[in-house]
Amino acid sequence: MRTLIAFAIVFGAGIGLPVLALFNCSGWNEGSMQVATCIVDTPALRDWAEILYGFLLLASFLAGIPLLIYLVILIVLALFIRWALPKKPR
């Protein structure tokens, strides 16, 4: 059960939040590396979406290797959290 909770927290935050940031903004221009509009338009969310779109552009030219590295980092983080959570006494 600890493994399931750790993986749900890490992958929910590590994949869910970036996907929500990408869905928040639209009209990304590869030349200027900027988004045109955002639903919730704050400077922090706009910058976060621009960074994510740039990362995806870089990953597309590098055959997805940065995405695989990101997934490995998430898995290692989930295993570390699982190890750090207290065990139930028997």
N, C-alpha and C positions, 0 to 999 in steps of 0.2 A: 504494500500500500504506500510505503514511503517513496518508492520509485515512481509510482504513478503520480503522486502529488508533486514531487520535484520536477518531473518532466512536464506536467501540466502548467506549473508556474513558469518555468523557464521558457518553454515553447510558446505559451500564451503571450508572454511579454516579448520574447525575442522574435516572434514571427507575426503575432497579431497586431502589435503596436506599429511596426513599420508598414504593414499592409493598410492599416487605418490611415496612417499619414499619407500614403500614396493615393488612397481613395479620396482624401480630403482636398487635394489640389489637382488641377488639370491644366492642360495647355503648356506642357514642358517643352522648351526649345533647346535642342542639343547644342546650338551655337553659343547662345548666351548662358546656358546652364541655369535658366531661371524658369519658374512656373508663372503662368499668366494669371490664374485666379485660384483662390482657395475658398472653401465654404466657411470655415472658421479661420479668418485671416488675421493671424498674429505673426509677428516677425520670427518668433522661435519655431512655430509650426511650418512656416514657409521655408525657413532655412533647413529644417529637418527634412522636408520633402525634397528640396533641391539636392541635398546630400545623398538621399536614398536613390533618387533618379540618376544621379551621377555614378553612384556605385553600381547600379544595374547596367548602365551604359558601359562602364569599364568591364563588368563581368561578361557582358555579351561579346566583347572583343577578345576576352581571355578564355573562351570556351567554358564559362561558368565556374572556373576554378575558385574565384573569390567567394562564390556562394557556397561551394563545398567546404571551404575553410571556415566560413561563418557557421555552417551547420555542425561541423566538428567542434568548434568552440562552444556552441550551445549544448551539445551532448556532454562534453567534458564538464561544463558548468553544472548541468543537471546531476551528473554523477557526484560531483563535489558537494552539492547541496544535499543529496541523498546521504552521503557519508557524514555530513555535518549535523543532520537532524538527529535529535535524541532517539534512541531505541526504546521500544516499550519493554518494561520489565516483565519477565515471564512468571 
